[in-house]
Amino acid sequence: MTEFWLISAPGEKTCQQTWDKLMTATTRTNNLSTNNKFNIPDLKVGTLDVLVGLSDDLAKLDSFVESVVKKVAQYMTDVLEDSRDKVQENLLANGVDLVTYVTRFQWDMAKYPIKQSLKNISEIISKQVSQIDNDLKARASAYNNLKGNLQNLERKNAGSLLTRSLADIVKKDDFVLDSEYLVTMLVVVPKTNYADWQRTYETLSEMVVPRSTNLLFEDHDSGLFSVTLFRKAIDDFRHKARENKFTVRDFQYNEEELKADKEEMTRLSTDKKKQFGPLVRWLKVNFSEAFIAWIHIKALRVFVESVLRYGLPVNFQAMLLQPNKKNMKKLREVLYDLYKHLDSSAAAIIDQSAMDIPGLNLSQQEYYPYVYYKIDCNLLDFK
């Protein structure tokens, strides 16, 4: 299970008692979840007005940062196209896997100094992640263009002889060049019609040079033949060839153009390889940064919501539960029984799961008598 429930409850006589109660209720007898204390430092509380406004701002910031974390992760899978298994080993936070980072969370004092106000800390995170988002758009756009151009060229060099580029198939020696009267044409002939071609090509029109055809290349269905004729017979030859199911390709041998095509292919391929390493490194570093920022926002939300709900002085225990998948419903019930005294209005929501009241849509908002936020470390939708 990569899903975690980040909850908080007010300190009893001490916060340790709150923790012990949770452990007794959820793990000592019934193995409903694996729990860790979630360490939140002594942050600056500020005024009630600021906390209420911040509660809404942090909810929006949480959604935004989560979306950026997922975008970076998803783009990592796009870039590592041939090695999806490598994706997970690159999606780390501070050099450790995501579950380890979340369960051993420590506030980063250097990045997010706790002497700053809560609003300032949230603004630092917002700026940092917006920058990652903008950089990702620019880098992805540049890399995707390069990849697209390379794929287009590769597509040109593959596929049917009727449409594919002939640059890497033909050689200078296959053509009569620099002749005032003669020209070499390239003709695609279905494999089933080879005998017809050999029998008829010299008589398809006047002025075809006898014994001038050569098979230059074959794919599954067809062969590419060269044939030499007088320039003035081109139109007639083309027309007669079509009537006999032979396709004349529009192609003039131009060494400069062919060389330019090959060089472009090599350049794009080299550029893609050059960009690949630095791009993967950037994605790895900035995934880590964005994920760390996201978990700090969860910590801020728990702090703000706990102060708003449980009052001052600050006295609550934040706890991270990793539910046992089979027992999630039971875990909710146990937590409700443990904390229902904190907020009677939450009872309506628990009752509602037993019977749907038309028009009352509270269950969608996941409101519980304790502070609760979900953290899901499964950030990829592998097809």
C-alpha positions as CSV (number, residue, x, y, z in Angstrom):
1,M,0.0,0.0,0.0
2,T,1.4,3.4,-0.9
3,E,-1.6,5.3,0.6
4,F,-1.0,7.1,3.9
5,W,-3.5,8.9,6.2
6,L,-1.9,11.9,7.9
7,I,-4.0,12.7,10.9
8,S,-3.7,14.7,14.1
9,A,-5.5,14.7,17.5
10,P,-5.1,17.0,20.4
11,G,-2.6,16.1,23.1
12,E,-4.1,14.4,26.2
13,K,-2.0,15.3,29.3
14,T,0.9,14.8,27.0
15,C,1.2,14.1,23.2
16,Q,2.8,10.8,24.0
17,Q,-0.5,9.6,25.6
18,T,-2.4,10.6,22.3
19,W,0.2,8.5,20.4
20,D,-0.1,5.5,22.8
21,K,-3.9,5.5,22.6
22,L,-3.8,5.4,18.8
23,M,-1.2,2.6,18.8
24,T,-3.3,0.5,21.2
25,A,-6.5,1.0,19.1
26,T,-4.9,0.3,15.7
27,T,-1.9,-2.0,16.0
28,R,-1.5,-3.8,19.3
29,T,-4.5,-6.1,18.9
30,N,-5.8,-5.9,15.4
31,N,-3.1,-4.8,12.9
32,L,-5.2,-2.2,11.1
33,S,-2.3,0.1,10.1
34,T,1.4,0.7,10.5
35,N,1.9,4.0,12.3
36,N,4.7,6.6,12.6
37,K,4.9,9.9,14.4
38,F,4.9,12.8,11.9
39,N,7.3,15.4,13.2
40,I,6.1,19.0,12.7
41,P,8.4,21.7,14.3
42,D,7.2,24.7,16.4
43,L,5.9,26.9,13.6
44,K,4.8,30.5,14.0
45,V,1.1,30.6,14.6
46,G,0.2,34.2,13.6
47,T,-3.4,35.5,13.9
48,L,-6.6,33.6,13.5
49,D,-7.6,35.7,10.4
50,V,-4.3,34.7,8.7
51,L,-4.8,31.0,9.6
52,V,-8.3,30.9,8.2
53,G,-7.2,32.5,4.9
54,L,-4.1,30.3,4.8
55,S,-6.2,27.2,5.2
56,D,-7.9,27.9,1.9
57,D,-4.7,28.9,0.2
58,L,-2.9,25.8,1.3
59,A,-5.6,23.6,-0.1
60,K,-5.2,25.1,-3.5
61,L,-1.4,25.0,-3.2
62,D,-1.6,21.3,-2.2
63,S,-3.5,20.5,-5.4
64,F,-1.2,22.5,-7.6
65,V,2.0,21.0,-6.2
66,E,0.6,17.4,-6.4
67,S,-0.2,18.1,-10.0
68,V,3.4,19.2,-10.7
69,V,4.8,16.2,-8.8
70,K,2.7,13.9,-11.0
71,K,3.6,15.8,-14.2
72,V,7.3,15.4,-13.5
73,A,6.9,11.7,-12.7
74,Q,4.8,11.1,-15.8
75,Y,7.3,13.0,-18.0
76,M,10.1,10.8,-16.6
77,T,8.2,7.7,-17.8
78,D,7.9,9.3,-21.3
79,V,11.6,10.1,-21.5
80,L,12.7,6.7,-20.2
81,E,10.6,5.2,-23.0
82,D,12.5,1.9,-23.2
83,S,13.0,1.3,-19.5
84,R,9.9,1.8,-17.4
85,D,11.4,-0.3,-14.6
86,K,14.1,2.4,-14.2
87,V,11.4,5.0,-13.6
88,Q,10.8,3.9,-10.0
89,E,14.4,3.9,-9.1
90,N,14.7,7.5,-10.4
91,L,11.6,8.8,-8.4
92,L,13.3,9.4,-5.1
93,A,13.0,12.1,-2.4
94,N,16.3,13.2,-0.8
95,G,17.9,10.0,-2.2
96,V,15.4,7.6,-0.6
97,D,12.2,5.9,-1.8
98,L,9.0,7.9,-1.3
99,V,7.5,5.6,1.4
100,T,10.8,5.9,3.5
101,Y,10.9,9.7,3.0
102,V,7.2,10.1,4.2
103,T,7.5,7.8,7.1
104,R,10.7,9.4,8.4
105,F,9.8,12.9,7.5
106,Q,11.9,15.7,9.0
107,W,11.3,19.3,8.3
108,D,13.9,20.9,6.1
109,M,15.0,23.9,8.2
110,A,17.4,25.2,5.5
111,K,14.8,25.4,2.7
112,Y,11.8,26.4,4.8
113,P,13.1,28.4,7.9
114,I,10.6,28.1,10.7
115,K,11.4,31.6,11.9
116,Q,9.5,32.8,8.8
117,S,5.7,33.2,9.1
118,L,3.5,30.4,7.8
119,K,2.4,32.6,4.9
120,N,6.0,33.2,3.9
121,I,6.8,29.5,4.0
122,S,3.8,28.7,1.7
123,E,4.9,31.5,-0.7
124,I,8.5,30.1,-0.8
125,I,7.0,26.7,-1.8
126,S,4.6,28.2,-4.3
127,K,7.4,30.1,-6.1
128,Q,9.8,27.1,-6.0
129,V,7.2,24.7,-7.5
130,S,5.9,27.3,-10.1
131,Q,9.5,27.6,-11.3
132,I,9.8,23.8,-11.6
133,D,6.5,23.8,-13.5
134,N,7.6,26.5,-16.0
135,D,11.0,24.8,-16.5
136,L,9.4,21.5,-17.1
137,K,7.1,23.0,-19.8
138,A,10.2,24.6,-21.6
139,R,12.4,21.5,-21.3
140,A,9.6,19.1,-22.4
141,S,8.7,21.3,-25.3
142,A,12.3,21.4,-26.6
143,Y,12.9,17.7,-26.1
144,N,9.5,16.7,-27.6
145,N,10.2,18.8,-30.8
146,L,13.6,17.1,-31.2
147,K,12.0,13.7,-30.7
148,G,9.2,14.5,-33.1
149,N,11.5,15.6,-35.8
150,L,13.6,12.5,-35.4
151,Q,10.6,10.3,-35.5
152,N,9.4,12.0,-38.7
153,L,12.7,11.4,-40.4
154,E,12.8,7.8,-39.1
155,R,9.3,7.3,-40.5
156,K,10.4,8.6,-43.8
157,N,13.2,6.0,-43.8
158,A,10.9,3.1,-43.1
159,G,7.6,1.8,-44.5
160,S,6.6,1.0,-48.0
161,L,8.9,1.5,-51.1
162,L,6.0,3.6,-52.5
163,T,6.5,6.3,-49.9
164,R,9.7,5.9,-48.0
165,S,12.8,8.0,-48.5
166,L,15.3,6.3,-50.9
167,A,18.3,8.2,-49.7
168,D,19.9,5.3,-47.9
169,I,19.0,2.8,-50.6
170,V,20.4,4.2,-53.9
171,K,24.0,4.9,-54.8
172,K,25.6,7.2,-57.3
173,D,26.5,4.3,-59.5
174,D,22.9,3.3,-59.9
175,F,22.2,6.4,-62.1
176,V,23.2,7.8,-65.5
177,L,24.1,11.3,-64.5
178,D,24.9,14.5,-66.4
179,S,23.6,13.2,-69.7
180,E,21.8,15.5,-72.1
181,Y,19.6,12.7,-73.5
182,L,19.4,9.8,-71.0
183,V,17.8,9.6,-67.6
184,T,17.5,6.8,-65.0
185,M,14.1,6.3,-63.5
186,L,13.2,4.3,-60.3
187,V,10.2,2.0,-60.5
188,V,8.4,0.1,-57.7
189,V,7.3,-3.4,-58.9
190,P,5.2,-5.8,-56.7
191,K,7.0,-9.0,-56.1
192,T,4.3,-11.0,-57.9
193,N,4.9,-8.9,-61.1
194,Y,8.7,-9.3,-61.4
195,A,8.4,-11.6,-64.4
196,D,6.0,-9.2,-66.1
197,W,8.5,-6.3,-65.5
198,Q,11.5,-8.2,-67.0
199,R,9.4,-9.2,-70.0
200,T,7.8,-5.8,-70.8
201,Y,9.9,-2.9,-69.5
202,E,11.9,-2.5,-72.7
203,T,8.7,-2.1,-74.7
204,L,6.6,0.0,-72.3
205,S,7.5,3.0,-74.4
206,E,9.9,3.9,-77.1
207,M,13.5,4.8,-76.4
208,V,14.1,2.5,-73.3
209,V,17.7,1.4,-73.2
210,P,17.7,-2.5,-73.5
211,R,19.0,-4.5,-70.6
212,S,19.2,-1.4,-68.4
213,T,17.1,-2.6,-65.5
214,N,18.6,-3.5,-62.1
215,L,17.0,-4.6,-58.9
216,L,18.3,-2.2,-56.2
217,F,16.3,-3.1,-53.1
218,E,13.5,-5.3,-51.9
219,D,11.0,-5.1,-49.0
220,H,8.3,-7.6,-48.1
221,D,6.0,-6.6,-50.9
222,S,7.9,-5.0,-53.7
223,G,11.3,-4.4,-55.4
224,L,12.9,-1.1,-56.5
225,F,14.2,-1.4,-60.1
226,S,16.2,1.2,-62.0
227,V,15.7,1.7,-65.8
228,T,17.4,4.0,-68.2
229,L,15.6,5.8,-71.1
230,F,15.6,8.9,-73.2
231,R,14.4,12.0,-71.5
232,K,11.7,12.7,-74.2
233,A,10.0,9.3,-73.4
234,I,9.6,10.0,-69.6
235,D,5.8,10.9,-69.7
236,D,4.9,8.1,-72.0
237,F,6.9,5.6,-70.0
238,R,5.3,6.8,-66.7
239,H,1.8,6.4,-68.1
240,K,2.3,2.9,-69.5
241,A,4.1,1.8,-66.3
242,R,1.0,2.8,-64.3
243,E,-1.3,0.8,-66.6
244,N,0.8,-2.2,-65.9
245,K,0.8,-1.7,-62.0
246,F,4.4,-0.5,-61.9
247,T,4.9,2.8,-60.0
248,V,7.5,5.3,-61.1
249,R,8.9,7.2,-58.1
250,D,9.6,10.9,-58.5
251,F,13.3,10.9,-57.7
252,Q,16.3,12.8,-58.9
253,Y,19.7,11.8,-57.7
254,N,21.1,14.8,-55.9
255,E,24.2,14.1,-53.8
256,E,24.0,17.3,-51.8
257,E,20.4,16.7,-50.8
258,L,21.0,13.1,-49.8
259,K,24.0,14.1,-47.8
260,A,22.0,16.8,-46.0
261,D,19.3,14.3,-45.2
262,K,21.7,11.9,-43.7
263,E,23.5,14.6,-41.7
264,E,20.2,15.9,-40.4
265,M,19.3,12.4,-39.1
266,T,22.7,12.1,-37.5
267,R,22.5,15.6,-35.9
268,L,19.0,15.0,-34.5
269,S,20.0,11.6,-33.1
270,T,23.2,13.0,-31.5
271,D,21.2,16.0,-30.1
272,K,18.6,13.6,-28.6
273,K,21.4,11.5,-26.9
274,K,23.1,14.7,-25.7
275,Q,19.9,16.1,-24.1
276,F,18.8,12.8,-22.7
277,G,21.3,12.5,-19.8
278,P,20.9,16.1,-18.5
279,L,17.1,15.9,-18.9
280,V,16.8,12.7,-16.8
281,R,19.1,14.3,-14.1
282,W,17.0,17.5,-14.1
283,L,13.8,15.4,-13.8
284,K,15.3,13.3,-11.0
285,V,16.4,16.4,-9.0
286,N,13.2,18.4,-9.5
287,F,10.9,15.5,-8.8
288,S,12.7,15.1,-5.5
289,E,12.3,18.9,-4.8
290,A,8.6,19.0,-5.8
291,F,7.8,15.9,-3.7
292,I,9.6,17.2,-0.7
293,A,7.7,20.5,-1.1
294,W,4.4,18.6,-1.3
295,I,5.0,16.8,2.0
296,H,5.9,20.1,3.7
297,I,2.6,21.5,2.5
298,K,0.8,18.5,4.1
299,A,2.7,19.3,7.3
300,L,1.7,23.0,7.1
301,R,-2.0,22.0,6.5
302,V,-2.0,19.7,9.5
303,F,-0.5,22.4,11.6
304,V,-2.9,25.1,10.5
305,E,-6.0,22.9,10.7
306,S,-5.0,21.5,14.1
307,V,-4.6,25.0,15.6
308,L,-7.9,26.1,14.1
309,R,-9.8,23.0,15.4
310,Y,-8.1,22.3,18.7
311,G,-7.1,25.9,19.7
312,L,-4.1,27.4,21.5
313,P,-1.7,26.8,23.0
314,V,-0.4,24.5,20.2
315,N,-0.9,20.9,21.6
316,F,-1.5,18.1,19.1
317,Q,0.1,15.0,17.9
318,A,0.5,14.5,14.1
319,M,0.5,10.8,13.1
320,L,1.0,9.0,9.8
321,L,-1.0,5.8,9.3
322,Q,-0.3,3.3,6.5
323,P,-3.6,1.4,6.4
324,N,-3.8,-2.3,5.9
325,K,-5.7,-2.5,2.6
326,K,-8.1,-5.2,3.8
327,N,-9.0,-3.2,7.0
328,M,-9.5,0.3,5.8
329,K,-13.2,0.5,6.6
330,K,-12.6,-1.0,10.1
331,L,-9.7,1.5,10.6
332,R,-12.1,4.4,9.9
333,E,-14.6,3.1,12.4
334,V,-11.9,2.6,15.1
335,L,-10.6,6.2,14.5
336,Y,-14.2,7.5,14.7
337,D,-14.8,5.8,18.0
338,L,-11.4,7.1,19.3
339,Y,-12.0,10.7,18.3
340,K,-15.8,11.3,18.0
341,H,-15.8,13.3,21.2
342,L,-13.8,16.0,19.3
343,D,-16.7,17.0,17.0
344,S,-20.3,15.9,17.2
345,S,-21.1,17.2,13.7
346,A,-18.9,14.5,12.1
347,A,-21.4,11.9,13.3
348,A,-23.8,12.8,10.5
349,I,-21.1,11.8,8.0
350,I,-20.4,8.5,9.5
351,D,-24.1,7.8,9.7
352,Q,-24.5,8.8,6.1
353,S,-22.2,6.1,4.9
354,A,-24.8,3.7,6.2
355,M,-27.8,5.4,4.6
356,D,-27.7,7.9,1.7
357,I,-29.6,11.1,2.3
358,P,-30.6,12.6,-1.0
359,G,-29.0,16.0,-1.5
360,L,-26.7,15.7,1.4
361,N,-23.3,15.3,-0.1
362,L,-21.0,15.5,2.9
363,S,-19.3,12.2,2.5
364,Q,-17.6,13.5,-0.6
365,Q,-15.7,16.1,1.4
366,E,-14.0,13.5,3.7
367,Y,-14.7,15.3,6.9
368,Y,-13.8,13.5,10.1
369,P,-13.7,14.5,13.8
370,Y,-9.9,14.5,13.6
371,V,-7.7,16.4,11.1
372,Y,-7.1,14.1,8.1
373,Y,-5.2,14.4,4.8
374,K,-4.4,11.6,2.4
375,I,-1.0,11.1,0.9
376,D,-0.8,8.7,-2.0
377,C,2.8,7.8,-3.1
378,N,1.6,6.0,-6.2
379,L,2.1,8.8,-8.7
380,L,2.1,6.9,-12.0
381,D,-0.6,5.4,-14.0
382,F,1.3,2.6,-15.8
383,K,-0.9,1.4,-18.7
